[in-house]
Amino acid sequence: MSQNCHGEEYDVAVIGTGLVGTILAAILAAQGIKVVMVESGVHPRFAIGESIVPATGSFLRILALRYGVPEIKNLSNFTHIRRHVSSACGIKRSFTFVHHTPGREPDPEHTTQVLTARPPFGPDCHMFRQDVDAYMLAIAVRYGARLFQNTRITGLERSGPGWRIETQRGPRIAARYLVDGSGARSFLADHFGLRETPTGLQTHSRSLFTHMVGVKPYERSRGAVVAEQLASPPSQGTLHHIFDGGWLWVIPFDNHAHATNPLCSVGLQLDPRRFPRDEGEAPGDEFRDFLSRFPGIASQFEGATAIRDWVATDRLQYSSTTAFGDGFCLLPHAAGFVDPLYSSGLATSLSTVNSLAWRLIKALRDDDLSAGRFAYVNHWLLSDLRHVDRMVAGSYSSFQDFELWNAWFRVFATGAILWNFGLIKAYIDYLAKRDPAVFAVLEEAPNRGALASDLPQNMETFSAAAAEMEAVLAGRKSKSEAAGAIFDQVSRSTFLPPHFKLANPAHRVISIFRPGSVLRLLRWSRTHAPREVSKTYFDFPLKPLLSEVLAEHSQKLARMVSSLR
C-alpha cells in the first residue's frame, strides 16, 4: 500500500459499511481494485432492513456469479445463510397482510398473502443484520479491502484528480473515487448539497422500531382464526398488520426448529399527517397506546418486552437531485428512501450495485470518473426510487379499506412477480451458457426498472390503478368503485397467466413457486403469453433449473446422512 504526504492512496473509498457498501467493496477488491472502507461506528451493530424478498435473493446470486465473489451467494436464502453465515436468522416463507379497524377484532377474511420462493431459490430469510453485515464486512476485508472503523470523516477536498479525506483519527486517506453508503445521514449529500428540500416523494410516514422478546406467533394469539384463512402460518414469514394510516411489521428470528435467536423485529409506520408525533411521549409509550386501539394486534404482544431502546424517527422520506457527480456517487439509501413496506430497498440497492460495479471498474481503468460515465445508473436509481414511492403511497391510500387494499395488492404482486422472474431467467440463462454477457439483458428494456416499471403493459395497469387511488382521495369515486375498476384493469391484462387468479377478489393467497404452478406457468408462456413477456420473463431452459433443484436436494440429503453418522 503506497503512502505519500497525503496519507494512504486508494482507488475507491467506501463511506459507511452497511451491507450494500461492503458487497460493492468486496466485488471491487476481488477485481484488483484498491478499496478502503471508512466507518464511523463499529461492527457488530444493530441495523434494520431485515426481510429479504425473492428479487433480493436473485440479485445476490447474480452478483456472486457475475463478479466472482461466491460468498455473496451465501446471503441469498435461509438455507445458505444458516449454513454459512449465522444461525440467528429467521425463515421467511410468506408475505402476510392482515387488515385491522380500530376497536375491533379483524375480519378473518380480511387477509392477503404471497408465498415466497421455494428451493432452490428459497426459502427467503429474515436477516439478523448485525451478523450478516459483520460477515460481509469480513469478506470484503478478506478480498483485500482496507477497513477503518470508529473513524469519523471531518473534511473532504479535491486532491488532483481525486479526493483527500480528513478523519478524526487515523491517517489522511487519498482516493480516486468516493462511494457513499452511509444512508440517511449521507456525508456526500450534505457536503455537496444534494438533498431535495422538501422531498418530492409522495409517501409520508414515520417509524418506531426495536427488537423484542416474547412476541407470540400470530396464529397462537387471538389471530388464530385469521391465520386459518392462510396457506402458511404468519409467523413463518414477514407479517404486516395494516390499518388506515399505517402498518406494523413483525419479523421473527426464532421461527424455525433450529433457531438460536429469541428476538423479533417490530416496527410501526404511521402517516404523521394522521398520527403526528408527540415529542413529549416516549416511543414505547406511544407503541402501547397504539396497541390499546387495536385488540387484534395487542394480543400478539401480551407479555412482550423490548430488549433495546425504541428508535423514533421523524418523516422517513428523503431524496436527492442526483446520485452521481464527477468522482463520486451515492448508493441508493444515501440518495433517497421511501418506506420499509414490501422490503424492496435491499433489492433495488443490489440492482444499482449490479449496474454500477462493472462501469466503475472500467472507468477506473480508463481513468475517466466523470459523472457522465454513470448516467444510466443515476437515471434508473432515481427512477426506481420514484416508482417504489408511487407503489407505497398507493398502498397507504388503500389501507383505509380492505376491499381497496385487496385490489391494490394485485398491482404490487404483479410487479413483484415479473421483476423476480426476469432475474431468475437471467440467472438460469447464465447457468446454461456460462457467458457473463447474459447479464447485460438486465440493463435492456423492459428489464431495467424495479417491480417491472419498464414494462409498458404493466405500467398501463399500474397507472390506471394509481389514477383510481387519486380519484378516491379527491372524493370523485367511492372506495368500492375504485376497487372494482382496479380488478377490471387487472382482469384485462394478458401478461400474467390466468391460473394466478390475480383478478379474483376471493383468491387472497398467491403462490407462484410451487412445482405445479411453475409448470403451468411455463406451459402458458409457450402457448398464450405475449411474445415479449415470454421472452423477457419466462422462456428459460429447464435443464439448468432442474440441475439447481437436484443439487440443492443432494446437499440436503448429504447433510442428513452425515448427521446420522
C-alpha positions, -999 to +999 in steps of 0.1 A: +000+000+000+017+032-011+019+063+010+027+100+003+023+133+022-015+130+019-016+095+036-026+062+021-038+061-015-067+040-028-087+037-060-121+038-042-132+049-007-165+035+005-180+056+032-202+035+055-201-002+059-237-012+056-245-044+037-247-029+002-214-009+007-195-040+018-209-061-011-196-034-035-163-032-017-158-070-019-167-070-056-142-042-064-114-057-042-119-091-059-113-074-092-080-060-080-093-025-072-076-009-041-105-002-018-108+014+017-139+013+038-144+042+063-169+036+091-179+060+119-192+031+141-181-004+150-194-038+140-213-058+151-241-033+153-279-031+152-295-024+118-329-028+103-338-039+067-341-075+078-366-090+054-354-102+020-377-108-010-372-132-039-357-104-060-331-098-033-320-134-034-319-134-072-297-103-073-273-118-047-269-150-068-263-129-099-237-107-082-219-137-069-216-153-103-211-121-124-183-107-102-166-138-089-174-134-052-192-167-043-195-157-007-223-132-017-245-162-027-244-173+009-268-145+017-293-154-010-317-176+010-323-190+045-306-223+039-273-208+028-273-181+055-279-206+082-252-229+069-225-204+061-233-171+080-254-173+111-279-194+129-295-162+143-316-155+112-352-164+107-370-182+079-394-164+055-420-184+036-445-156+031-456-120+030-488-118+051-511-088+054-539-086+080-563-056+078-574-040+111-600-015+122-596+004+155-615-011+184-625-043+165-611-078+161-600-083+124-624-100+100-608-134+093-613-129+056-596-095+055-562-111+048-539-114+018-507-135+014-479-141-011-460-173-007-423-166-014-395-185-031-390-222-026-358-243-032-335-239-050-341-202-048-357-201-014-368-201+013-363-164+018-348-151+050-351-127+079-316-114+082-302-107+117-283-078+103-256-075+129-244-110+120-250-107+083-234-072+080-203-083+100-200-114+078-200-093+046-175-068+061-151-097+068-155-110+033-146-075+018-115-074+041-105-109+031-106-099-006-082-071+002-103-040+012-088-019+040-110-010+069-111+019+093-138+016+120-147+041+146-134+067+121-154+098+116-148+119+085-142+155+093-133+170+060-131+164+022-113+183-005-102+177-041-066+165-045-056+165-081-080+142-100-091+125-068-100+133-032-083+137+002-104+126+032-096+140+066-106+119+096-110+124+133-085+097+139-061+077+117-043+088+085-055+111+058-070+090+030-065+097-007-089+081-031-097+085-068-134+078-063-159+081-034-189+058-028-213+069-001-231+041+015-239+059+048-276+061+044-299+089+055-270+109+071-251+108+038-218+127+042-216+134+005-252+145+002-246+171+029-212+181+016-224+187-020-259+200-010-277+173-030-309+168-008-342+179-023-358+202+002-386+195+005-386+160-010-408+154-039-417+119-027-454+112-022-452+088+007-455+103+042-445+080+071-425+080+103-414+050+123-409+034+157-389+002+159-370-021+182-362-057+189-384-076+213-386-109+231-419-127+240-438-117+208-463-145+202-467-162+168-498-146+154-515-180+149-511-187+187-527-154+197-562-143+191-552-142+154-556-180+152-590-176+134-575-152+110-545-175+103-568-203+093-576-183+061-539-185+050-518-211+033-487-205+055-486-196+092-480-158+096-451-165+119-433-183+091-428-151+072-430-113+074-463-102+090-478-069+082-507-055+103-522-028+081-547-002+091-559+032+079-529+055+083-501+029+086-488-006+092-468-026+116-441-052+108-434-083+128-402-101+117-393-131+139-358-147+141-370-177+162-395-192+138-378-225+128-367-257+145-330-248+147-335-212+159-308-198+183-321-162+184-352-154+206-356-119+191-383-104+170-380-072+150-410-049+154-416-016+136-446+007+135-451+031+105-475+059+108-486+087+085-476+118+105-504+138+089-528+114+106-507+105+136-485+135+145-455+127+167-457+139+203-422+149+212-430+146+249-442+110+246-417+082+249-417+058+218-425+028+240-455+046+255-467+055+220-465+019+209-485+008+239-511+035+232-513+022+196-519-014+208-547-003+230-567+008+199-562-025+180-572-056+201-564-079+172-528-068+173-524-063+210-530-099+218-498-108+199-477-085+222-491-096+256-460-102+277-436-090+250-406-068+261-383-046+241-346-055+247-332-023+233-344+013+234-371+022+209-360+043+180-384+070+169-380+089+136-395+119+120-406+116+084-386+088+067-387+100+032-358+119+016-344+123-019-316+138-038-313+158-070-287+134-083-268+104-070-237+109-091-211+136-096-176+138-110-156+114-089-183+103-065-217+086-061-244+079-035-257+044-031-295+042-031-301+046+006-278+075+007-296+091-023-331+085-010-355+064+009-393+057+008-405+032+034-398-003+046-431-016+031-425-045+007-388-048+017-377-036-017-349-014-005-321-040-005-332-054-039-332-020-056-298-013-040-283-045-053-297-037-087-277-005-086-246-024-075-251-048-104-250-019-130-225+003-112-197-022-104-186-031-139-189+006-150-168+017-121-141-009-127-139+001-164-140+038-156-111+034-131-091+015-158-099+042-184-090+069-158-123+087-165-145+090-134-168+118-147-205+117-138-214+110-175-199+076-173-227+066-148-257+085-163-275+052-169-271+041-133-282+075-120-313+075-141-325+041-130-316+046-094-338+077-092-365+061-114-367+031-091-370+054-061-399+073-077-417+041-088-414+025-053-427+057-039-458+056-060-463+020-052-460+026-014-481+058-015-509+039-033-506+012-006-511+037+023-541+051+005-555+016+001-551+007+038-582+027+046-604-001+033-598-039+029-616-041-005-594-013-018-563-029-004-573-063-019-573-047-053-541-027-049-524-058-035-527-073-071-509-043-085-480-049-062-479-086-067-479-083-105-448-061-104-430-083-079-437-115-098-424-101-131-394-084-116-382-116-099-389-139-129-368-116-151-339-120-127-344-158-125-344-161-163-311-142-165-296-164-138-307-196-155-296-184-189-262-179-174-261-214-160-270-227-194-244-206-214-218-197-188-214-164-206-214-132-184-228-113-214-261-128-205-264-104-176-263-074-200-300-081-207-309-068-172-299-033-184-321-035-215-358-028-218-381-040-203-358-054-175-344-022-162-369-009-136-378-023-102-412-040-099-415-043-138-417-005-140-401-007-175-427-030-190-453-008-208-482-033-203-476-034-166-472+003-163-506+008-181-522-013-153-502+005-126-510+040-139-547+031-142-548+018-106-529+048-093-555+071-110-583+052-092-565+059-059-562+095-067-599+096-075-608+082-041-586+107-023-602+135-042-637+123-034-645+116-071-651+079-065-661+056-037-636+031-024-658+002-038-660+018-072-622+022-073-615-013-062-638-027-089-621-006-115-587-019-105-599-055-106-613-049-141-580-035-152-561-065-138-585-089-155-578-073-189-541-077-186-526-105-207-490-106-193-496-130-164-512-164-166-549-169-156-541-196-131-525-170-108-561-157-103-550-122-096-583-108-109-604-129-085-610-109-053-618-141-034-584-156-042-563-139-015-533-163-013-509-160-043-485-189-048-463-190-079-433-211-068-450-244-061-439-270-088-473-274-103-478-237-106-443-232-123-450-260-148-484-243-157-466-210-160-440-224-184-467-241-205-487-208-206-455-189-216-450-211-246-486-211-258-505-179-247-482-153-233-473-122-253-441-129-271-422-100-254-434-111-220-424-147-226-390-139-240-382-115-211-395-133-181-405-170-186-388-185-216-358-202-198-343-236-203-355-263-178-323-284-177-301-259-156-331-252-134-336-289-127-299-292-120-301-265-094-331-282-078-313-316-077-280-300-064-300-284-035-317-316-026-285-337-029-267-313-005-296-316+019-296-354+017-258-355+022-262-334+054-289-356+067-268-387+061-238-371+077-258-362+108-267-398+113-231-410+114 
